Amino acid sequence: MWKCLEQRAKRLVRHVLLAGLGFLPAIAAGATWLTDLPAAQATAKAQGKIVLVDFTGSDWCGWCMRLNKEVFSTAEFDAFASANLVLVEMDFPRHKDQSAALRMANATFYREFQITGFPTLIVLDGDGKQLGRLGYRPGGPQPFIEELTRISGKKAPAGKQPKSSELPPLPPFNAAPTAPPHRFNDVSLKGISSLNSNRLAVINNKSLSEGESALVKVGDAHVKVKCIEIREASVLVSVDGAEPRELRMRGGL
C-alpha cells in the first residue's frame, strides 16, 4: 500500500510541475522591466535604444494598473519595446516587499525627476537626456505607442497607425502634466506622501525628506528650504537659514 501511495504522490508532483511550467512561455514572452536605471542607460546607449522609466504604484494606483493591463501587457507594446526600448520600473508599492537599497534608489529618482503623480513615464536617451514624459492614455497600446514614437523618434511597429483625429481624448487626470509649471509666490506645502518607510513633503516644486535641504523656486528666484520635521498634516521648515516655521497642508503658510 505504501508503494502505491508513493507512486501516486510522485505522479501528483510531476503533474503540478508540468502544469506550472506551462506558464513559463507566457511570462518569458513579456517585456522585461529593469530596476537599475544607470545599467539601463548603458544598455540603451550600446544598443541604440531609448529608456522608458515608469514611476508607478503597482499595487494601489488605479491608473497604473490600467496602464499595465491596457498597454504594457499587450503584444503590440511588447513588439515596440523589444525593438526600441529599455524598460525601467520605479515602483512605490504599499503592500509589496522591497529592499532598503531599492526603496532609497527609487526615492532619489522620484525627487530628481520631480514626480508629482502616478503613473509618470520619463523618456531618456542613452546619455540620460530627458526627451519627454507622458502618463496614462486611453485607447490601448496604439495611442500610447504613437505618443512615445513622437517623443522619441523611434519607429512604431508596422500596421495601421491612428491619425491624431482618431485618438480618444485624454482623461481628466493624467499624471504627466503638459501645462507650464505652476508659479509659486511663496513657500507652501503641497502634499505629504509615504514611500514605504520614507515620508516626503512636497514643498512647491520639490520633494524633501526630514533633514534634507533643496533650492525651491519662489517667483523668479530660489530659496534654500530645509525640511526639519514632517508631521501629520504640516511640516516644520527653515527658509534661507531663518527661524523654523510651520507650513500647513491647507492654506499654505
C-alpha positions in Angstrom: 0.0 0.0 0.0 2.8 2.4 0.9 4.4 1.8 -2.5 1.1 2.6 -4.2 0.7 5.8 -2.3 4.3 6.8 -3.1 3.8 6.3 -6.8 0.5 8.4 -6.7 2.4 11.1 -4.8 5.2 11.2 -7.4 2.6 11.4 -10.3 0.9 14.3 -8.5 4.1 16.2 -8.0 5.0 15.6 -11.7 1.6 16.8 -12.7 1.9 20.0 -10.7 5.4 20.8 -12.0 4.3 20.3 -15.6 1.3 22.5 -15.1 3.5 25.2 -13.6 5.9 25.0 -16.4 3.1 25.7 -18.8 3.0 29.3 -17.6 6.7 29.9 -18.3 6.5 30.8 -22.0 3.8 33.5 -21.4 6.0 35.1 -18.7 9.2 34.9 -20.7 7.4 36.4 -23.8 6.6 39.6 -21.9 8.7 42.8 -21.9 11.5 42.8 -19.3 11.5 45.6 -16.8 14.7 46.5 -15.0 15.1 48.4 -11.7 18.7 49.7 -12.2 18.5 53.0 -14.2 22.2 53.6 -14.8 22.6 50.0 -16.1 19.5 50.5 -18.4 21.1 53.7 -19.8 24.3 51.9 -20.5 22.3 49.1 -22.3 20.3 51.7 -24.3 23.4 53.5 -25.4 25.1 50.3 -26.5 22.0 49.1 -28.4 20.9 52.4 -29.9 17.7 52.4 -27.9 15.9 54.8 -25.6 15.0 54.3 -21.9 11.4 54.4 -20.7 11.1 54.8 -16.9 7.8 54.0 -15.3 7.1 55.7 -12.0 4.3 53.6 -10.6 2.4 52.5 -7.5 1.8 49.0 -8.9 -0.4 47.6 -6.1 -2.6 50.6 -5.2 -2.6 53.1 -8.1 -5.7 52.5 -10.3 -4.3 54.4 -13.4 -1.1 52.4 -13.1 -3.0 49.1 -13.1 -5.0 50.2 -16.1 -1.8 51.2 -18.0 -0.2 47.9 -17.3 -3.3 46.0 -18.4 -4.2 48.0 -21.4 -0.7 48.8 -22.8 2.2 47.1 -21.1 0.7 43.6 -21.2 -0.1 43.7 -24.9 1.7 42.1 -27.8 1.8 45.5 -29.7 3.7 47.2 -26.9 6.0 44.2 -26.4 7.0 44.3 -30.1 7.7 48.0 -30.0 9.6 47.7 -26.7 11.7 44.8 -28.0 12.9 46.9 -31.0 13.2 50.3 -29.4 13.2 50.5 -25.6 15.0 49.5 -22.4 12.3 49.5 -19.7 12.8 50.6 -16.1 10.2 50.3 -13.3 10.4 52.7 -10.4 7.8 51.1 -8.1 6.4 52.7 -4.9 4.1 49.9 -3.6 2.2 49.9 -0.4 2.0 46.1 0.1 4.9 44.5 -1.8 8.3 44.0 -0.1 11.3 45.9 -1.4 14.9 46.0 -0.3 16.0 49.1 1.5 18.5 49.9 -1.3 15.8 49.8 -3.9 13.5 52.0 -1.9 16.2 54.5 -1.4 17.2 54.5 -5.1 13.6 54.9 -6.3 13.1 57.8 -3.8 16.2 59.5 -5.1 15.0 59.4 -8.7 11.5 60.4 -7.6 13.0 63.6 -6.3 15.4 64.1 -9.2 12.7 63.9 -11.8 10.2 65.9 -9.7 7.5 63.3 -9.9 4.1 64.7 -8.8 1.7 61.7 -9.6 1.5 58.1 -10.7 1.9 56.9 -13.3 4.5 59.2 -14.8 6.7 57.9 -17.6 10.1 59.5 -18.4 11.7 59.1 -21.8 15.5 59.3 -21.8 18.2 58.7 -24.3 21.3 56.5 -23.6 23.2 59.5 -22.2 20.4 60.2 -19.7 19.0 63.3 -21.5 15.3 63.6 -20.9 13.3 63.6 -24.2 9.9 63.9 -22.7 7.3 62.5 -20.4 3.9 61.1 -20.6 1.2 59.4 -18.5 -1.8 57.1 -18.9 -3.5 57.4 -22.3 -6.8 55.7 -23.0 -7.4 53.6 -26.1 -5.0 50.7 -25.6 -1.4 50.4 -27.0 -1.7 52.3 -30.3 -2.2 55.9 -28.9 0.4 55.3 -26.2 2.9 54.0 -28.8 2.1 56.8 -31.2 2.9 59.4 -28.5 6.0 57.6 -27.4 7.1 57.5 -31.1 6.5 61.2 -31.4 8.6 61.9 -28.3 11.5 59.5 -29.1 11.5 59.5 -32.9 11.6 55.7 -32.8 9.7 53.7 -35.4 6.4 52.2 -34.4 5.6 48.6 -35.4 4.2 48.0 -38.9 0.5 48.3 -39.4 -2.2 50.9 -39.5 -1.5 53.8 -37.1 -4.3 56.0 -35.9 -4.5 59.6 -37.0 -4.5 62.3 -34.4 -8.2 63.0 -35.1 -8.9 59.3 -34.3 -7.3 59.4 -30.9 -9.6 59.4 -27.8 -9.5 62.4 -25.6 -7.2 62.4 -22.6 -8.8 61.6 -19.2 -9.5 64.3 -16.7 -6.4 63.1 -14.7 -3.1 62.4 -16.3 -0.1 62.1 -14.1 2.3 63.7 -16.6 1.2 67.3 -16.8 1.5 69.1 -20.1 0.8 72.6 -18.8 3.6 75.0 -17.9 4.9 74.6 -14.3 2.9 76.3 -11.6 4.4 79.6 -10.4 4.8 79.8 -6.6 4.8 83.2 -4.9 5.8 81.8 -1.5 6.9 78.6 0.1 4.0 76.3 0.6 3.2 72.7 1.4 1.5 70.9 -1.5 1.3 67.4 0.0 2.8 64.7 2.2 3.4 61.2 0.9 4.7 58.0 2.4 7.0 55.9 0.2 7.2 52.7 2.3 9.0 53.9 5.5 10.3 57.1 3.9 7.9 60.2 4.2 8.2 63.0 1.8 6.9 66.6 1.9 6.1 68.2 -1.5 7.2 71.9 -1.0 6.5 74.0 -4.1 8.3 72.1 -6.8 10.5 69.9 -4.6 10.0 66.6 -2.6 12.0 66.6 0.6 12.5 64.1 3.4 13.3 65.0 7.0 16.7 66.7 7.3 17.0 67.3 3.6 17.6 70.7 2.0 17.0 71.9 -1.5 16.7 75.1 -3.6 12.9 75.8 -4.0 11.6 78.1 -6.7 9.7 81.1 -5.5 8.7 83.6 -8.2 11.7 84.0 -10.5 14.2 83.3 -7.7 15.2 80.3 -5.5 15.3 80.0 -1.7 17.0 77.3 0.3 14.5 75.2 2.2 15.4 72.7 4.9 12.8 70.2 5.9 13.2 69.8 9.7 10.1 67.7 10.6 7.2 66.1 8.7 4.1 66.0 10.9 0.6 64.6 10.2 -0.7 67.5 8.1 2.1 70.0 8.3 5.9 70.3 8.1 8.5 72.4 10.0 11.0 74.1 7.7 13.7 76.7 7.7 13.9 79.1 4.8 17.4 80.5 4.0 18.6 79.7 7.5 15.9 81.7 9.2 14.0 80.5 12.3 11.9 77.4 11.7 8.2 77.9 10.7 5.3 75.6 10.1 3.7 75.0 6.7 0.3 73.5 6.8 -1.3 71.3 4.2 -4.3 73.6 3.5 -4.0 77.3 3.3 -0.2 77.5 2.7 1.7 79.3 5.4 
